[in-house]
Amino acid sequence: MRFAKQFVRFLPLVLMLAGPWACASCGGHEPEAVAPPPKVAAPAAPKPLVNEAQRSSLTAAIQARAQATRGEVEALKHATKALLPPPEKDSTSPIVWGFYEKAGFPLLYARTDAEPAKLKELLDYLAGLPDHALKHLELYDLPGLAEAWTPAAQALAALASDRQAVEADATYGAAWKALAEVREVPDDAGLAKLAEALGVKESGPDPLAGFPAWVASKAEARAPHLAALAALDVRLARAVARFYVDFKVLVRADPYEITRSPKAAIAAAAPQIEAALEGAKGDALAALKGFEPVLPLYRREIEGLKRYRELAAAGGFKKLSAPKGMARGTRGDAVKRLKERLQAEGYFDGVPDGTFDAELDQAVRAYQTTHQIDVDGKLTETTLKSLNKPVEDRIAAIELSLQRWRESRIAADEAFFFRVNLPQFELEVWENGQVARRHRIVCGNVNVELDEKRREVGPFNYSRQLQSVIETIVLNPKWRVPDRITMDELELELIADPAYFEHNNYTIEVKPDGSETITQAEGDDNALGRIKLDFKNPFGIYLHDTPKKPFFEKTIRAFSHGCMRIHKATDLGLYLLDKLQGMKADEVQKIWDSLVETPVTLSQKIPVHVEYNTVSVDDQGRVMFFLDVYHYDWAYENKLLPFAQHMKLNDKEFEAALEAKKKNNLGRGYFEGLFKKKFHEGTAADGGPRAVAPD
């Protein structure tokens, strides 16, 4: 059976191999003759899409056009390398080079099709960079930009004229345009399309015979124009990169987060700088303006800086010699000199005679208002001292202020937010680019104290700069007293009055670990008043109401433990709860009347920016100068940043500080001297050296 199956399986093969002999053996008959199969003619070879003449002509044209393009790219590459300063002089150079290299060394901003008027507008904007008071302005190569403009403008005009002539050229214009993006010789199908488009026939005259030589002549003619554009383009790329670095990367004035290694910061920001270079390709001017600080106060301060520099160029302020206490009704030459002095700064525009009249009284009051002096219209000692401050000091203050604006983290997409300026002692509510409300604030005091737990000395109560979002408004807040305040202040109150806690609604809660928490109950006498605006931050501070209203009448208002007290806080709360939550005044009042702590979670979070800037501009465009309350300006000017808000004490210093605390009303005079000594030793806030590397 097995054999039979195999036989059947292989039978066809056997028959095929046996051929006619198999049949003869079976039947003994001769096989019939079989006619041979008819011969099939071989298929004719297909006609080529292009013949050798066409291929040769098109190949030569394509290679000539591609060679011209490669030559231009190579020239631009060399120009870029020649114009970029070495990395040790400008840390942005490797980033700019890398960006050009990735893109294939094109013209980015001074392109052959650029609009001269737009380029000139961009250059005019860059020419105004000195008004921004930027550091290392030499890295922008403003003289080089100005020098490169005229040849570049001439090159644009020449190339535009040449482009029109080339495109209108009856012989080679069509080929120049058609082959502009062809870098390699295509297959026959592609060549056939080009041949048809450019009229390259199978036989007859070659319309591209002179094209390679013509292309070479055009490339030679274009070369100096492209070189002129490259000279401008590379300088513009450097300026864009540097602008982004100055406005978005380097931190020079923040007292605690200053950039210590600019080179490292620039290298780390390479992706962002490349993105800035890319984004500026469409409209470089719009891109640069987009990097500027959001608030209009920045531009107003630039105008103020221009005015004060003009005053300096004209000789500055003459020192005012006048008796203190002059007021309305006073007469004499000293009054005339006072009028002249105020006239120089733009506060008085009347006749500078010797009469202290109503006009001068108003001028003095306006000056006192913008210089954070108690307003009384008299030539007080503080007013006279301020008037005699050199104009160079005012210029330096504005320049530092502009740097602080560049470091502001207020974003363009924030339509509704809070801005607190600590030296101004003011909270601003901004909405759609305008100040909707202003509230006075009280911020942290400047007392230097001893922290026994951490064995540190410093001005711990400074209100800190921060960015956060207000998430909750607490009505009738309780006050959970921080340990440091308990130790340094409440315990002293208890010594003076053993019933102090009972009289002021404090309660003590003992935790399972034996520690105590002291809480002040809700009510008008609560340290937080009737409302608290809560937001997350590492410093444990917030905005709140206060029962201590008289402090708001003072000009300098640094009295808190670090939180910021708001003048008319309940009015602000009613405004916010109505605007954001739809809660009307009677509803909110019922909650206040209940004296029950009630948190309200906001449906729209409110960005809050606590900043430090000793200069601003009022609604009339006058520059305002504020007290350097936390000495951050002083530390910047003396190269003592990062700022040290606390200093560690060794055992000997700590024991001496404890002794001073017992003897001398908390030892504040001793602490201040100790803090200043250690501060000047050069230790930064984080314990490291105060060392900022050059750019």
C-alpha positions in Angstrom: 0.0 0.0 0.0 2.8 2.4 1.0 4.6 1.7 -2.3 1.4 2.2 -4.3 0.9 5.6 -2.8 4.5 6.6 -3.6 4.2 5.4 -7.1 1.1 7.4 -7.8 2.8 10.4 -6.3 5.8 10.1 -8.6 4.0 8.8 -11.7 3.8 12.1 -13.5 7.5 12.7 -13.0 8.3 9.2 -14.4 6.1 9.7 -17.5 7.7 13.1 -18.1 11.2 11.6 -18.0 10.3 8.5 -20.0 8.8 10.6 -22.8 7.7 8.6 -25.9 9.4 5.4 -24.8 6.9 4.9 -22.1 4.1 4.9 -24.6 5.9 2.5 -26.9 6.4 0.0 -24.2 2.8 0.1 -23.2 1.2 -0.2 -26.6 4.0 -0.8 -29.1 2.8 2.2 -31.4 5.1 4.8 -32.8 4.4 8.3 -31.4 2.9 10.9 -33.7 5.1 13.8 -34.8 4.6 17.0 -32.8 5.0 20.4 -34.6 7.6 22.7 -32.9 6.1 25.8 -31.2 6.0 28.9 -33.3 8.8 31.4 -32.8 7.8 34.6 -30.9 9.5 37.8 -31.9 11.4 39.6 -29.0 9.7 42.8 -27.8 11.0 46.0 -29.2 13.1 48.1 -26.8 11.1 51.0 -25.4 11.9 54.4 -26.7 14.0 56.3 -24.0 12.2 59.2 -22.3 15.2 61.5 -23.1 18.1 60.9 -25.5 21.7 61.4 -24.6 21.8 64.9 -26.0 18.9 66.0 -23.8 20.4 64.2 -20.8 23.7 65.9 -21.3 22.2 69.3 -21.7 19.9 69.1 -18.7 22.6 67.5 -16.5 25.0 70.3 -17.3 22.4 73.0 -16.5 21.3 71.3 -13.2 24.9 71.0 -12.1 25.7 74.6 -12.9 22.7 75.9 -11.0 23.4 73.6 -8.0 27.0 74.6 -8.0 26.1 78.2 -7.9 23.8 77.6 -4.9 26.5 75.5 -3.2 29.0 78.3 -3.8 26.6 80.8 -2.2 26.0 78.6 0.8 29.8 78.0 1.3 30.4 81.8 1.1 27.7 82.4 3.7 29.2 79.7 5.9 32.6 81.4 5.8 31.0 84.8 6.4 29.2 83.4 9.4 32.4 81.9 10.9 34.3 85.1 10.3 31.7 87.4 11.9 31.0 85.4 15.0 33.3 86.3 17.9 35.0 83.4 19.7 33.0 81.7 22.5 35.2 83.2 25.2 34.1 86.6 24.1 30.4 85.8 23.5 28.8 82.7 24.9 26.0 82.9 22.3 28.4 82.3 19.4 28.3 78.5 19.4 24.5 78.6 19.6 24.2 81.0 16.7 26.7 78.9 14.7 24.8 75.7 15.4 21.6 77.2 14.4 23.0 78.4 11.0 24.6 75.0 10.5 21.4 73.0 11.1 19.5 75.3 8.7 22.2 74.9 6.0 23.6 78.5 6.4 20.8 80.4 4.9 20.2 84.1 5.2 17.8 84.3 8.2 16.7 88.0 8.5 18.5 89.9 5.8 17.1 87.6 3.1 17.3 88.5 -0.6 13.6 89.1 -0.6 13.5 91.1 2.7 11.6 94.4 2.7 14.2 97.2 3.2 11.8 99.3 5.2 11.1 96.5 7.7 14.8 95.8 8.1 15.5 99.5 8.7 12.8 99.6 11.3 14.5 96.6 13.0 17.9 98.3 12.9 16.4 101.5 14.4 14.9 99.5 17.2 18.3 97.9 17.9 20.0 101.3 17.8 17.8 102.3 20.7 19.2 99.5 23.0 21.4 101.9 25.0 18.1 103.4 26.3 17.5 100.0 28.0 20.7 100.3 30.1 21.8 96.7 29.1 25.1 95.3 30.4 27.7 94.4 27.8 26.1 96.4 25.1 29.3 95.9 23.0 28.2 92.3 22.4 25.4 93.7 20.2 28.0 95.2 17.8 25.7 98.2 17.2 28.4 100.1 15.2 28.8 97.0 13.0 25.1 96.8 12.5 24.9 100.5 11.5 27.9 100.1 9.2 26.4 97.0 7.5 23.1 98.6 6.7 24.0 100.8 3.8 25.8 98.0 1.8 23.0 95.6 2.6 20.3 98.1 1.5 22.2 98.6 -1.8 22.6 94.8 -2.1 18.8 94.4 -1.7 18.1 96.9 -4.4 20.7 95.4 -6.8 19.4 91.9 -6.2 15.8 92.9 -6.6 16.7 94.5 -10.0 18.7 91.5 -11.0 15.9 89.2 -10.0 13.5 91.0 -12.2 16.0 91.0 -15.1 16.7 87.2 -14.6 13.1 86.3 -14.5 12.4 88.4 -17.6 15.4 86.9 -19.5 13.9 85.3 -22.6 16.7 82.9 -23.0 17.5 81.5 -19.6 14.9 83.1 -17.1 12.6 80.0 -17.2 15.5 77.6 -16.6 16.9 79.7 -13.7 13.6 79.6 -12.0 12.8 75.9 -12.8 16.1 74.7 -11.5 16.3 76.8 -8.4 15.4 74.0 -6.0 16.9 71.1 -8.1 20.0 69.9 -6.3 20.6 66.5 -8.0 20.0 65.1 -11.5 16.6 63.3 -11.4 15.7 60.1 -13.1 14.6 60.0 -16.8 11.0 60.7 -15.9 12.1 63.8 -14.1 14.4 64.8 -16.9 11.7 64.4 -19.4 9.4 66.8 -17.5 12.2 69.3 -17.4 13.0 68.8 -21.0 9.4 69.5 -22.0 9.2 72.5 -19.6 12.4 74.1 -20.9 12.0 73.1 -24.6 15.0 70.8 -24.8 14.2 68.7 -27.9 15.5 65.4 -29.1 17.3 67.1 -31.9 18.0 70.5 -33.1 19.6 73.5 -31.3 20.1 73.2 -27.5 18.4 76.1 -25.7 20.5 75.5 -22.6 23.9 75.4 -24.4 25.1 78.7 -22.8 23.2 78.3 -19.5 26.2 77.1 -17.3 28.3 80.0 -18.4 25.4 82.4 -17.9 24.8 81.0 -14.4 28.5 81.4 -13.5 28.4 85.0 -14.5 25.2 85.6 -12.5 26.7 83.9 -9.4 29.8 86.1 -9.8 27.7 89.2 -10.0 25.6 88.2 -7.0 28.5 87.3 -4.7 29.3 90.8 -3.3 25.7 91.5 -2.7 25.2 88.3 -0.8 28.3 89.0 1.2 26.8 92.4 2.2 23.6 90.7 3.3 25.6 88.1 5.2 27.5 90.8 7.1 24.1 92.2 8.2 22.4 88.9 8.8 25.0 87.4 11.1 25.1 90.5 13.2 21.3 90.5 13.4 21.4 86.8 14.5 23.9 87.7 17.2 21.7 90.6 18.3 18.5 88.4 18.5 20.4 85.7 20.5 21.9 88.3 22.9 18.6 90.1 23.3 16.9 86.9 24.4 19.7 86.2 26.8 19.5 89.7 28.4 15.7 89.7 28.6 14.9 86.1 29.4 18.0 84.2 30.6 20.4 86.2 32.8 19.3 87.3 36.3 21.5 90.2 37.5 19.5 91.9 40.2 17.3 89.4 42.0 18.8 89.4 45.5 18.5 85.7 46.0 18.5 84.1 42.5 21.2 86.0 40.7 22.9 84.1 37.9 26.3 83.2 39.2 27.7 81.6 36.0 26.3 83.4 32.9 28.2 81.1 30.5 26.6 78.0 32.1 23.2 79.7 32.1 23.5 80.6 28.4 24.6 77.1 27.5 21.7 75.6 29.4 19.3 77.9 27.6 20.5 76.9 24.1 17.2 75.3 23.0 15.3 78.4 24.0 17.8 80.7 22.3 17.5 78.6 19.1 13.7 78.8 19.4 14.1 82.6 19.6 16.3 82.7 16.5 13.7 80.6 14.7 10.8 82.6 15.8 12.4 85.8 14.8 12.8 84.7 11.1 9.2 85.8 10.3 9.2 89.2 12.0 12.3 89.8 14.0 11.1 93.2 15.3 7.8 91.8 16.7 9.8 88.9 18.2 12.2 91.2 20.1 9.3 93.4 21.3 7.6 90.3 22.5 10.6 89.6 24.8 10.2 93.0 26.5 8.5 93.2 29.9 4.7 93.1 29.7 3.7 96.2 31.7 3.8 99.6 30.1 5.8 100.9 33.1 9.0 99.6 31.5 8.7 101.8 28.4 7.8 104.8 30.5 10.9 104.3 32.6 13.0 104.2 29.4 11.6 107.6 28.6 12.4 108.7 32.1 16.0 107.5 31.8 16.4 109.5 28.6 15.3 112.7 30.4 17.7 112.1 33.4 20.6 111.4 31.0 19.8 114.6 29.2 19.9 116.4 32.6 23.3 114.9 33.3 24.6 115.9 29.9 23.4 119.4 30.6 25.5 119.5 33.8 23.2 117.8 36.3 21.6 119.4 39.3 23.2 122.4 41.0 23.6 121.8 44.7 20.8 123.6 46.5 21.8 125.8 49.4 18.7 126.8 51.3 17.5 127.0 54.9 15.5 124.0 56.0 11.9 124.7 56.8 11.1 127.1 54.0 7.4 127.1 53.3 4.7 129.1 51.6 5.2 132.8 52.3 9.0 132.7 52.6 10.9 135.1 50.4 14.5 135.5 49.3 17.2 134.2 46.9 17.0 130.7 48.5 13.4 130.4 47.2 14.5 131.4 43.7 17.2 128.7 43.8 14.6 126.2 45.0 12.3 127.1 42.0 15.2 126.8 39.6 16.1 123.4 41.0 12.5 122.1 40.7 12.2 123.6 37.3 15.3 121.6 36.1 13.6 118.4 37.0 10.2 119.4 35.6 8.2 120.0 38.8 8.0 123.8 38.4 7.2 125.7 35.2 6.5 129.2 36.5 8.7 132.3 36.9 11.7 131.4 39.2 11.4 134.5 41.5 12.0 134.8 45.2 8.5 134.2 46.5 7.4 130.9 48.0 3.9 131.0 46.4 1.1 128.5 45.9 2.6 127.2 42.7 5.9 126.4 44.4 4.0 124.8 47.3 2.3 122.5 44.8 5.6 121.7 43.1 7.3 120.8 46.4 4.3 118.6 47.3 4.5 116.8 43.9 8.2 116.3 44.4 7.7 114.9 47.9 5.0 112.5 46.5 7.2 111.1 43.8 10.2 110.7 46.1 8.4 109.0 49.0 8.8 111.9 51.4 6.1 113.0 53.9 4.0 115.5 52.0 3.7 118.9 53.6 4.9 121.4 51.0 7.9 122.5 53.2 11.6 122.2 52.4 12.2 119.7 55.2 15.7 118.2 55.8 14.6 115.0 54.0 13.4 117.0 51.0 16.6 119.0 50.8 18.7 115.9 51.1 16.7 114.3 48.2 17.0 117.4 46.0 20.8 117.4 46.5 21.1 113.7 45.4 23.4 113.7 42.3 21.6 113.0 39.0 24.0 110.2 38.4 22.5 108.4 41.4 19.0 108.8 39.9 20.3 107.4 36.6 21.8 104.4 38.3 18.5 103.7 40.2 16.5 103.8 36.9 19.0 101.6 35.2 18.8 99.0 38.0 15.0 99.3 37.9 15.0 98.5 34.2 17.0 95.4 34.9 14.5 94.4 37.6 11.7 94.8 35.1 13.4 92.5 32.7 13.5 89.9 35.4 9.8 90.3 36.2 7.9 87.1 35.7 4.6 88.7 34.9 3.4 86.9 31.7 1.7 88.3 28.7 -1.3 86.0 29.0 -2.1 87.2 32.5 -5.1 89.5 32.0 -6.0 89.8 35.7 -3.3 89.7 38.4 -1.9 91.3 41.5 1.4 93.1 41.6 2.9 94.1 45.0 5.9 96.4 44.9 7.5 96.2 48.3 9.6 99.5 48.2 6.4 101.3 47.0 4.4 99.8 49.8 1.5 99.3 47.3 -0.6 96.5 45.8 -1.9 97.0 42.3 -4.7 95.1 40.7 -4.1 94.9 37.0 -6.7 94.1 34.5 -6.2 94.1 30.7 -3.0 96.1 30.9 -4.4 98.8 33.2 -4.3 99.3 37.0 -7.9 98.7 38.2 -7.3 99.2 41.9 -4.5 100.4 44.2 -4.1 99.6 47.9 -1.5 100.6 50.4 0.3 97.8 52.1 2.4 97.3 55.2 5.3 94.9 54.5 7.9 93.1 56.6 10.1 95.1 59.0 13.8 95.4 58.9 14.7 94.4 62.4 17.7 92.1 62.8 16.9 89.3 65.2 18.3 86.1 66.6 16.7 82.8 65.7 17.6 80.5 68.6 16.4 77.3 67.0 18.5 77.7 63.9 21.3 79.6 65.6 21.1 82.3 63.0 21.0 86.1 63.0 19.4 88.3 60.3 16.4 90.4 59.2 14.0 87.5 59.1 10.9 89.6 58.6 11.6 90.9 55.1 8.6 90.2 52.8 10.1 88.1 50.1 9.7 88.3 46.4 7.6 85.5 44.9 5.2 84.4 42.3 2.1 82.4 43.1 -1.6 82.2 42.6 -4.3 83.2 45.1 -6.5 80.2 45.4 -8.6 80.9 48.5 -10.1 83.9 50.3 -10.6 83.3 54.0 -13.3 85.3 55.7 -12.9 85.6 59.5 -9.4 84.0 59.5 -7.9 82.5 62.6 -4.2 83.3 63.2 -1.9 80.3 63.8 1.1 82.0 65.4 4.5 81.0 64.0 6.9 79.6 66.5 9.4 82.4 66.1 6.8 85.0 66.9 5.7 83.0 69.9 9.2 82.8 71.3 10.3 86.4 70.5 7.2 88.4 71.2 4.2 86.6 72.8 6.2 85.1 75.6 7.4 88.6 76.5 3.8 89.8 76.4 2.9 87.0 78.9 5.7 88.1 81.2 4.3 91.7 81.2 0.7 90.5 81.4 0.0 86.9 82.5 -3.6 87.3 81.2 -2.5 88.5 77.8 -3.7 85.4 75.9 -7.1 85.5 77.5 -7.5 89.2 76.9 -6.6 88.8 73.2 -8.5 85.6 72.4 -5.5 83.3 72.1 -5.8 79.5 72.8 -3.1 76.9 73.3 -3.4 73.5 71.8 -0.9 70.8 73.0 0.0 68.3 70.2 0.6 64.6 70.8 4.3 65.2 70.6 4.1 67.7 73.4 4.6 70.8 71.2 2.2 73.7 71.4 0.2 75.6 68.8 -1.1 79.0 69.7 -4.1 80.3 67.8 -5.9 83.6 67.9 -9.7 83.4 67.4 -11.7 85.1 64.7 -12.8 88.7 65.2 -11.9 92.4 64.7 -8.9 92.1 67.0 -7.4 89.2 65.2 -4.0 90.0 63.8 -5.2 89.0 60.3 -8.3 91.2 60.5 -11.4 90.0 58.7 -9.9 88.6 55.5 -6.9 86.7 54.3 -5.8 86.1 50.7 -4.0 82.8 50.7 -1.5 81.5 48.3 1.2 78.8 48.3 4.8 79.9 48.9 7.8 78.6 50.8 7.9 81.6 53.1 4.6 81.1 54.9 3.4 84.7 54.0 0.1 86.0 52.6 -2.0 89.1 52.1 -4.4 90.0 54.9 -6.4 92.6 56.7 -5.2 94.1 60.0 -6.7 95.8 63.1 -3.6 98.2 63.1 -5.0 100.7 60.6 -2.9 103.8 61.7 0.3 102.3 60.1 -1.3 102.9 56.7 -1.0 106.6 57.2 2.8 106.5 57.4 4.9 107.0 54.3 7.4 104.2 55.0 5.4 101.1 56.0 7.7 98.3 57.0 6.2 97.0 60.2 5.0 93.4 59.8 6.6 90.0 60.4 6.7 89.3 56.6 3.1 89.1 55.6 1.6 92.0 53.7 -1.2 93.9 55.4 -3.7 95.5 53.0 -5.3 98.9 53.4 -9.1 98.6 53.0 -8.8 94.9 52.7 -12.5 94.3 53.2 -13.3 96.6 50.2 -10.8 94.5 48.1 -12.4 91.3 49.3 -15.9 92.5 48.4 -14.7 93.5 44.9 -13.0 90.1 44.3 -15.8 87.9 45.7 -18.4 89.8 43.5 -16.2 89.7 40.4 -15.0 86.2 40.7 -17.7 84.4 42.7 -20.8 86.4 42.2 -21.1 86.9 46.0 -22.9 90.1 46.8 -22.0 92.4 49.8 -24.9 91.3 52.0 -24.0 87.6 51.6 -20.4 88.3 52.5 -21.4 90.5 55.4 -23.5 87.7 56.9 -20.4 85.5 56.9 -18.4 88.2 58.6 -21.1 88.7 61.2 -21.0 84.9 62.0 -17.4 85.2 63.2 -16.8 81.7 61.8 -13.7 81.1 59.8 -15.0 80.5 56.2 -12.6 79.7 53.3 -13.9 80.5 49.8 -12.1 78.6 47.0 -11.9 80.9 44.0 -13.2 79.6 40.6 -10.6 81.8 38.9 -7.1 81.8 40.5 -5.4 85.1 40.7 -1.7 85.3 39.8 0.2 87.3 42.4 3.7 88.8 41.9 5.6 90.3 44.8 8.4 92.3 43.4 11.1 94.7 44.5 11.7 97.8 42.5 12.8 101.2 43.9 11.7 103.1 40.8 8.4 103.5 39.0 6.5 106.1 36.9 3.3 107.9 37.9 0.3 108.6 35.6 1.9 112.0 34.6 5.1 110.3 33.4 7.2 111.5 36.3 9.8 109.1 37.6 9.1 108.0 41.2 12.0 107.0 43.5 11.4 104.8 46.6 13.4 103.9 49.7 15.7 100.9 49.3 14.0 99.5 52.4 15.7 96.1 52.3 19.1 97.3 51.0 19.0 95.2 47.9 20.0 98.2 45.7 22.9 98.8 48.0 24.0 95.1 47.8 23.8 95.2 44.0 25.8 98.3 43.7 28.5 96.9 46.1 28.6 93.5 44.3 27.3 91.8 47.5 24.7 89.5 45.8 23.3 87.0 46.4 21.9 88.7 49.4 22.3 87.0 52.8 19.1 87.3 54.9 20.4 85.0 57.6 23.9 84.2 59.0 24.9 81.1 60.8 26.6 81.7 64.2 29.4 79.6 65.6 29.2 78.5 69.3 31.1 81.6 70.6 28.9 84.0 68.5 25.7 82.3 69.6 26.5 82.4 73.3 27.4 86.1 73.0 24.1 86.8 71.1 22.1 85.0 73.8 23.7 87.1 76.5 23.0 90.3 74.5 19.4 89.3 74.1 19.0 89.1 77.9 20.6 92.4 78.5 19.5 94.7 75.7 15.8 94.7 74.7 16.2 91.6 72.5 19.7 92.6 71.6 18.8 94.2 68.3 21.6 96.7 68.3 24.1 93.9 68.9 22.4 91.7 66.3 22.6 94.4 63.7 26.3 94.9 64.3 27.0 91.1 64.2 24.9 90.6 61.0 26.7 93.5 59.2 30.1 92.1 60.2 29.3 88.6 58.9 27.5 90.0 55.8 30.6 91.8 54.7 32.7 88.7 55.2 31.3 87.7 51.9 29.1 84.7 52.6 26.0 84.3 50.5 22.5 83.3 51.6 23.1 79.7 50.8 26.5 79.6 52.7 28.5 79.8 49.5 30.7 82.7 48.3 29.3 85.8 46.7 30.9 85.2 43.3 29.3 86.0 40.0 31.4 85.0 37.0 31.7 87.4 34.0 29.5 86.8 31.0 
